[in-house]
Amino acid sequence: MKQNGNLNDFIAEYLGPLIRYDSEKGRQLLLTLKQYLTLCCSKQETASALFIVRQTLYHRLDKIEGLLGKDCLLPEKRVAIELALYAYEYMHGSLI
């Protein structure tokens, strides 16, 4: 997948809006999403791990939902998003 470009297409399909937003605005939505999913969607633990207040986390999660869609945490889409995050890290290095 890496050699024929399919991996980049997969990443772009599921994370493209976040990647563009982070690039344009200098934000950390990809990192926020990665931590949030890694910590089993615990808002308190995620805010603590990112050294931000929970209100900032809520704002970021709202922005992520706005960019990826309200269904982004439904099981079938969440699995694809998590796989795309791992693929992104494989291609570009660790987010954390």
Steps between C-alpha positions, in 0.01 A plus 500: 500500500782741579671451164197540274349797687193324635610565856511876441155485341365310801651751742360792299154346485467469877732769637537747214292780654693477830837493325411807294360685801808427711725608214312823432426603858798350683270301727534155654174330412669181376691466825186575699303234312782247538521555877123498541463167322806351670355589840165335419322834452564612856478878491661547839798277420541651153502857630753401764724319249492801266557748788188697409182588687192292423321795340780525243464128435124538451562776247751283312267199501219716363731620224606141422137394481424793273782405264455122500124480548275426794531128432879495543485302825251238386675162518542432128635848422705519817693187403582651161606829660724320750657300218554823304669654805738204524564522126569872532753432775656225288547746215590816697620395843339492841249768597576457869 
